[in-house]
Amino acid sequence: MEPIRVDSRVGSRHLLDDLQGLPLVSCILLSGDVAWRGRGPADLPWPVGVELKRAGDFAQSMHTGRLTGYQMPRMAQNYSTRVLIVEGPFRLGHPYVEGERGPVLDAAGQPCETQRWLGWLQSLRALAGLDVWTTQSREETALLLRGLYHWWTHKPWEEHQSHVAEHEPLIVGRPGLPYRWALQCQGVGTGKARLIARRFRSGREFANATAQEIADIRGIGGKTATLVEEEIRGNHN
């Protein structure tokens, strides 16, 4: 498994306990609190870096410019994808962001207005190119990191297809053989089964399909296509 590097200094070293079970490496990072190498386009290495901020630290570092003027530029030098996690507990109130013991304070000791807080987050997303997340507890942060690590490392870039899924009307009546056969194949859910059924209109046509013909369907990866070909050959030849 691809190792996860965790900065061992105060502010992130607790993640060495919270992320137990993953391939952790304790170290001193040049920037960020957590980092790993993801699978990028054409399966090339894709460095991912994560900066973790508690709510109060986020407000103070935005107020002073430390986050945007120092930490983010350093992360841009080291990582292709930069992730910012702002950890609570906090809630958006009117007019201030509320923490555990009252309003979240900026570096001047002034309550942070909700509108200002939201503007910071949106600017970091839209203008600075950060992948911004908020969590409400240490436990949520650990779950989020596990999920992000899994997404980046468990399969090739090109096999992520959620963003290109097409709407398909609900199948009324008994679905055809290609759909039913495809649904029984490893790695095929209802969405991919519908794509296969659109391409192959009869059981005979699907049973004779090659892995390449299946892989040519947008939304079906090469690995899935090979598994499907093996299963339909074994079941129907």
N, C-alpha and C positions, 0 to 999 in steps of 0.2 A: 504493500500500500504506500501511496505517496505520503511522506512525512509532513506533519504540521509543525511549523516552528512557532513557539510561544515565547514572547519576551518574558524573561524571568524577573524583571523589576516590578516594584510596587505599581499596582494599577492593572496588571494582567497576569501575574504569576498564579493567582487563584484559579485561572483556567486550566492549569496543569492538573488540578484536582477535578474540575467540573467536566473536563473532556476525556476523562479516563476511558480506556477502551479503544481510543484512536491512536495512531502512530505518532506520538508527541515527541518533540525535541525541544528541550529547554535551552535557550540561547539569549544573546543580546542582539536585537534587531537594529539595523540602521534607521529604520522608520517603521511605524505601525506597531501593533501589539501582537498580531497573529499573521502568519503568512504560509502559503502553500503554492505548489506549482500545479495549475489546472491543465486540462486538455483543451487546447485552443483549436482554431481552424487547421484542417489537415493534420490534426493530432500533434501539432507543435506545442512545446511548453508555453504555458500562459501564466505568468506570475500574478498571484492574487494577494493583496495586502489588506488587512483590516485594522482600523483605528477604533478603539473602544473608549467612549466617553460617558461618564455619569452625567446626569442632567445638569448639575451645578457646574461641573467642569466644562461642559459644552457651552453653557451660557457665558462663562468667564473667558474661555479661549476664543470665542467669537467676538466678544467685546474688545479684547486686547489685540486681536488679529493673529494670535499665535497659531491657531488652527489653519487659517487660510493663508497666512503669510510665511509660515515656517514648516508646519507639519505636512500639509497637503503637497507643497512643491517637492519636498523630499520623497514623499510616497510616489509622486508622479515619475520620479527618476528611477524607482525600483520596481514598480508594479504596473502591469497592463490594465488591471482592474483594481480600483480602489473602493473599499467598502467602509462606510462610517456607521457605527452602531451607537445610538444614544440610549443609554439605559436608565430607567426610572428606579423607583416609582415616581411618576409625575402624571398630572392630568391637565388638560387645557381648560382653563377657567376664564372668567370674565371679570377684570381685564387681564389677569396675570396667570402665568403657568404656575401651578401649585405642586409643591413637593411634599415630602413627608412631614416637614415641620413649618409649613407656610410657603409663601411664594419662593420660587427659584430666583436666586440673586445673581446679578452680573458682577463683573470685576470691580465695579464701583460700589457694590453693596446695595444696588437698586433692584427692585422687583422687575423681573423680565416680563414684558407685556406679551400676551399670546400672539398678537399680530406680528410682532417683531420676531418671535420664535419661529412662527410658520414661514415668515419671509426668509429667515436664515436657511431653513431646511430646503425650501423650494429653490433658492438660488444655488445651493450646493448640488442639488439634483440637476437642475436645468442648465446651469451655466458652468459649473465646475466639473461636471461629468462624474460625480460620485454616486455610488450605489448606496442610498441612505435608508437605514432601517431604525425603527424604535422598538424597544422592549420595555417591559415593566418590572423585570426582576432578573437577578443573576441566573435563575433557572431558565427563563425564556431566552436569555442571551446564549446560553450553552446549547439549547435546542436549535436556535437559529444558526449558530456556527456549524453544528453537525449537519444541518440541512444544506447550507451553502457548500460545505466541503464535499458532501455527497454529490451535489449537482455538478460541481466542477471536475470531479475525478472518476465518476462511476461509468461513464460511457463517452464515446467520441462526440465532439462538438456537433457534427452533422446529423447525429441521431436525436438531437433535441428538436422535437417537432411540435410542441404545444402551441407555439406562436403562429404556425401555418395551418392549423386545423380548420377545415371547412365545415360549415353547417350542413348537416344532412337531415332531411325530414325523417321522422319516425317511421320505421318500417311497419306497414300495416299488413296483417295476414301472415301467412307462413313464409319466412325468408327463403331464398333460393339456396341451392347446394353450395355454391362458392362461399357465401356468407357463413353458412353453418359449419362447413369444413374449416374455413379460416379461423373461426372463433375457437376451434378446438386445438389450434396450433400454439406452441409455446411463444410467448411474447406478443400475442395478438389479442387486443381487446376489441370492443365494439366499433371504435373509430377506425382502426386499421382494417377490420373485417369489412366495413362498408366500402372503404377504398378499394379493397381487393374485389369485392362483388361488383363494383362499377366497372372495373377493368375486364374481368372475366365473366361473361354472361351465362355460361353453362358449366356444369360440373365437369364435362369432358375437357373443355378449354382450360379450366383451372388445373385439372389433374395432369395435363400435359405441359403446364407452364414451367419455364426454367427460372432458376434463381435470378438471373439477370433481368428477365421480363418482370418479375415481381419487384426487384429492387428499383426498376425504372419508374415505379409508381411513386409519385411525390408523397412523402410521409412514411414510406417504408424503407428502413435502413438495410444495408447489405447483410448484416448479421441476422436480422429477422428474416430476410428473404431466403437465406441459406437454410435456416431452421424450417421454414414453411415448405420449401422444396423437398427437404429430406422427409418431412412428415407426410406430405401428400404422395410422394413416391412410395413410401412404405405402406401407406394405408390404401392406396387406390390403384397401384400397378399390379 
